[in-house]
């Protein structure tokens, strides 16, 4: 995912430098003709790209690769490695897809980017082809072939893994030589399919402004050739469809060969306006919060001041010769009056008892005693009725008294078959 598509993309291919702005493609002499942030897509002249299995942990792969390529004699200078993809196979084995170039050429591109003044990100050609391979999003192996000038760059793999990379070269750009170039590409793909035992059938072709049409042929190899969709572009006044330019829309700074520090600085600068907006919003929120809580603090301060004034006035009203004992007696009298309002009267108590007394029950003695915390009641009477009826009436009286919130302290029931006597003592809390 790109943070922002750059205003200029420089493409260095087959010794020619181009400027691409998304609509037009034109040749330029050097990067000094461009200003602002820049992406440089380059074939890194004389560089090689490989896929190898190295007996080393991922952190040490670059050192082993430099040593191997240096010993192979492919460069007459020290070697610099640009890794595109590393995949750990075992504890001491790593598959790596990389581009190697001479340290002199690497310093050339480093000086080129540092002298530009703005952010410049270098994308090796095979980093772009790897992005094209991932954009196809195939679970089965496919091949991407980029034909330009007298070269055909091949990459075989899936969206997650690379199996093979190579460059095929023709002697010149004549039609006969380019047809032979495509025959060489076909032979390479068939050899890769057999050597790696891949289920390789689909071949996707990327073209350039100087590419010839894909030659038509009767192919019994099982390979299915197709052209990737091109991007419209104007070059030398002509409208063209170039599929290589279409791939650039999916590129990200992450795909570049720049160091992690350079990428982090770029992303930080791109995100700076968002960070500034967030900081401004946070400052406004803090300012509003300060004003709100300052207002609340002022309200609380005013209330505290008012309460303090009220306390001072209450203290001023206290008499210097205040009689605490007289006040306590008065307060106790008032509290007792308040509690007496909740004490049941004699009438209320008699009404409570009468509600549970049947016609044949006669009350002979009723004693009521008031204390500060409860009312104590004692009732004595008799019932002129058979035992069963008399005892049922007696139990009914007890039940009703309990419903009236009386607590039975003691009860006694005596019977002479036709006449029964009872004595009940109960109480009720005051208040």
N, C-alpha and C positions, 0 to 999 in steps of 0.2 A: 504494500500500500504506500503511495507517495504522499508526502505531506503537501507538496506543491510542485506542479509540473514546471520545469524551468523555462525561462523565456527563450533560451538558446540551447540547442543540442549540436555539438560538433561531432562529426563522423569522419574518422581517418581510416580510409579503406583503399588498399592497393596503391598507396603512395599519394593519394589525393585527399585534401581536406575539404569537407562540406559543412555548410551551416543549414540547420533545419529548424524552422520555427513552428512546425505543426501544419503548415499549409504550403510553404515554398521550400525548395531545396536548391542551394546555390554553392558554387565553389568559392573558397576563400584561400588567402595565402597563408595565414597563421592565426593563432588564437587571439592575437592582439587586436584583431578586427572586431572582437566580441567583447561585450561588457556585461557585468552582472553575474549572477550564479550560472554555472555552466556544467553540462554533462559532456564528457568526452568519450565517445565510443570508438575504440581503436582495435585494429588487428595486431597491434604490437609487432611491427615488422620484424621478421626473423625469429619470432617467439614460437614455441612449440606447446601444444596442449596434449595431455595424456590422462589416461585412467590406469592407475596402478594399485597393486596390493603391496603394502609395505609392512615389514615385520617390526613394528614399533607402535607405541601408544600414540594417540592423536596429538599430544603435546610435543612429541619429538619427530613427527613425520617430516616437517619442513627441513630439518637438519639432515635426515637420512636422504631425502630427495635431492637436496643440493649436492650431497656427496656423490650419489649415484650418477647424476647428470654430469657433474664435473668430471667424473672418471670416464664417462662415455665419450667425451671429447666433442660433444655437439656444440659447445661454445668455447671460444678462445679466451674468455674472461670469466671471472667469478659469476655465479648464478644466483638469481633472485627468484623466489617461488611465490606465486599468487594462488592460494588454494580457493577453489570454488565450492567444493563439497567434500566432507570427511564422514566416513561411516565406519564405526568400530565393529569389527567382525568377532574378535576375541580379545583376550586380555592384552596380547602383544601383537595383534594384527589389525591393520586399518586399511580400508579402501579409500583412495583419495583421487579426486578429479581436480586437476590443477593446470595452470599455465606457467611455463618457465621462460625466462628471458635473461639476457646478460645484465649484470649489475650496471654496466655503463648505460644501457638503454633504460633500465629502471630509474637511474638517477636523472636521465634526460626528462622523463615524464614527471618525476618529482619536482625538478627545477621548473618545469613548464607550469605546473599547477601552483607552485609557491610564488612564482613571479606574476601570476595573473591578477592578484589583488582581491578577487572575490572567491567564493567557494567553487572549487573545481573537483568533480568526482570522475575518476577514470573507470570505464567499464571495458574490460577485455572482451573481445568478440565472443569467446566461448561462454562468458557469463550471460551475454544476451541470448545465445542459442540455448543455454540451460534454462533461462526464463521461458523461452518458446516451448521447450520440452515440457516444463511444468504447467504451462498454460493449456496444453492439450488435455491434461488431467486424465491420462489413460492408466488403467491398472496393469494392462499388458504392455510389453515393450513395443515402442515405436521408434522410428528414425526420423530425425529432422536434418534436411540437407539444405545448406545455404550456398547457392551458386552465384558467383560474382567474378567478373573478369575471366581469368583462366583457372580459377580455383573453385573447389567444392568442399566445404567444411561439413563434416558429418558428426552427429552425436546420436547415440542410441541409448535408450533407457526408458524409465517410467517417470511419473511425477515425483518420485521419492529417491530414485536410484539411477546412476549412470553406469552403463556396461562397457561403452566403447566410444572413443573420439578419435578422429583422424582428419587429415586434409589431403585431398586428391588434387593433382596439378596437371594441367595440359601444357603442351609446348607453346601454344599461342592461342589467340581467340578466334581462329578461323572456325567455320561451322563444322568442318570435318573433325577438327581436334576436339571441339566441344561435345560432339556426338561420342567420340571415343572416351571423353571424360565421363559422360553419363554411363557408358559401359563399365568403366572402371569403378564408379560408385556402386553400380549394381553388383559387380563381382565382390566388392568389399562387404556389402550388406549380406550377401549370401554366405560369404566366408564367416562373418560374425555370427550369423544365425546358426551355422553348423558348429562352429568352435565353442560357442557359449550355450548351445542347445536352447535357443530362445524361440518362442512362438512369435516371430517377427513377420508381420504381413503389411502393416500400414507404413508408408513413407510420405512424410509431409515436406513439401519443397518451399523454401523461402527464396524470393528473387530480389534482384537489385536493378538499378536503372539500366545496366548494361547486360542484363541476363537475356538469354534466348528463351523462347518458349520451350516448355518441356517436350522433348521429342516423343512422337507417338511411335509405339512399337507393339508388336504382338508378344506379350510377356507370359511365358509359361512357368515362371519361377515362383508364382504365388504372391509376389509383391504387388501391393496396390498403391499406385502413385497418385497424389493429389496436391493441388496448389493451395496454400493457405491464403486466407482473405487478405487483400491488399488495402493499403491506406491511400486515399487520393492525395496527390502532390503535384505541384507545378515545377518543372525543371526545364530550363532553357526555353520557356514559353510553351512547353508541351504538358498536357495533363496525362499523368501516369498513375497506375495502380501498383504500389510497391509493398509487398507483404512484409519485408524486413522492417519498414517504418511502423507497421501496425503493431509489431511486437514491442516497440518502445513505449507504448502506452501502458504496458503492464510492468515496466521496470520500476525499481525502487532504489533509493540510495543504499539500502542494505546490500544490494547486489554488486555494488561497486568494489573496487580494490582498495579503497581508502581505509585508513586505520580506524579502529573503533572510536578513538578520541575525536577524530575529524568528523565522523558521523554524528557523535553525540553533540558536538558543538553546533553542527548544522541544524539538528533537530531542536536544540535549545533555542537557537536564533529564530527558527520558524515558529516555535511556540511562544516566543516572547510577547507578541501582542495579546495572546490569550492569557498569559500569566499576568500581564499588566492590567488587563480588564478584570481578572479575578482579584488582584490586589486592590484596584480601585473600588470594586464592589465591597470587598471586605472592609476597606477604610470607611466607606459610607455607612455600612452596617454598624461598625464600631462607633462612628460618630452619632448615629441615631440612637444607638443603645446608651451612649454616654448621656445624651440629652434627656432620654426617657428616665433613666435611673437618677439623674440629677434632679429632675422634677419630683420623682417619688421621694428622694431624700429631703427636698425642701418641704414637702407635705408632712413627712414624719417629723422633721425638725419643728415645724409650726405646732403640730399636735403635742409634742413633748413640752414645748414652751407653755402651751395652754394648760397642760396637766400640772406642770410645776407651779403655775400661778394659782390654779385651783387648790393645790396642796398648801401653798402659803396662806391662802385665805382661810382654809379649814383650820390650820394651826393657829391663826390669829384669833379665831372665834373661841378657842379653848380658854376657859377662865383660869386665872392663876390660882384661885382658891377652890378648884374643882373638888367636890366631895364624892369620892369614889364609892364609899359605903352607901350613901343615900341613893346614888345612881344605881348600884347593884340591887338594892331593895325595890326600887321602882321598876327596874328592868325585869326582876323576877316576878313582880306582881302582874306586869303586863303580859309576860310569857305564860303565867298561869291562867290569866283570863282567856288568852288565845287557846290554850289547851282545853279549858273547860267547855269551850264551844263545841268541841268534838265528843264530849262525854255524854252518853245516853241518859236521859232523865228517868225518873221513877216510872212515869207513864210509858215511856218507850220499853222499859224492861218488862213491866206488867203486860204490855201488848204482845211482846215476844213470847212470854210464857203462855198467855191466854190463847195464842194461835195454835198451840199444841195440846190444849186441854179439852177432852171430849165432855159430853153432857154428864156422864156417870162419874167423872173424876171430880172430887171435891178437894180444894186446897184449904188447909187449916192454918198453916204457919208459913209466912214469907219474910225472910230476913235479907236485907240488902245493905252492903257495906262498901263505901267508896274509899279507895286509897289513891295515892299519887300516880300509880301505874296501872291499877286494875280495879274492876268491880267484882266483889265476891257476893254470891247469891246462894241462899239455902231455902229449900222448899220442902214442906211436909204436908202429906195429904193421904186420902184413902179413895178406894174405888169399889163401889158396890156393884159387882158383876162377877160372873164365873171367872175362874182362874185364867183360862185361855184368853178371854176377852180383855180382862184387866191387864194381863202381861203385855198383850199386843198394844193396848193404849199407852202403857208405860214406855214401851220401846219407841212408839211413835213420838211421844213427848221428847225423849232423848234425841231422836233423829232431827226433829225440828230445831231444838236448841243448838245442835251442832251446825245446822245450816245457817243459823243466826250468828255464827262465829263465837259461840260459847264453848268453853273447854270443861268437860265433865271431870271433876276432881274425885268424887266418890258417889256411889249410889247403893241404896238398899231397898229390897223389895220383899215384904212378908205377906203371906196369904192365909186366910181361914176358909178357903173354898169359895164362899159367897161374898167375902169382904177381904180386900187386900190393902195394905198400907205401904207407903214408900217414903224415902228420904233422899233428896237430891242435893248435892253441893256442886256448884259450877262457878266459873269465873269468865271474865272478858277483859281483854286489855284495853286501856284507855288510849285514844289517839290513833 
